[in-house]
Amino acid sequence: MRKRISASFARWQRAIAAVIEQAVTQKELPTDTDSEALAGFLLNSWEGALLRSQADKSDAPLEAFLRYVFDGLLAKESKVGAGGKPTATH
């Protein structure tokens, strides 16, 4: 069972990495972006937010993930300010 779950995460990470590579190719992300590392970070962060959301019975962790990732980290013109915090609200 553990091997199947691990293989599933690996497939999901490769799919995310492929999309990140497309963004790099289209100059929407920096050319030095490590697509595999970023994909792993995003997947792990999402899974952590999902687990926390279930434990807290709150959508706040998922909303924070979406805000920091899409309004900050992956925004075409990053809106990340001092301390790594997004400067725009979602």
Order of alpha helices (4+ residues) and beta strands (2+ residues): alpha-alpha-alpha
